[in-house]
Amino acid sequence: MSSEKTIRVTLVKSLIGRLKTHQACARGLGIRRMHQTVDVVTTPENMGMVRKIDYLLRVEEAVED
């Protein structure tokens, strides 16, 4: 178990036709496809990318096991 806080991010809108910088943010978060879900560590860099493309994402608290 890591002590780092994480969030779960899912791409719910397509990246087709979006700005290249927004597409790059999605790739930087590790998202490649629609409806793909990834767990992201809440660093300032990652949160900036999430905020930039928040209109494309569904963001939830990650479930701790």
Secondary structure, DSSP 8 states (H G I E B T S, - for coil): --SS-EEEEEE-S--TTS-HHHHHHHHHTT--STT-EEEEE--HHHHHHHHHTGGGEEEEE----
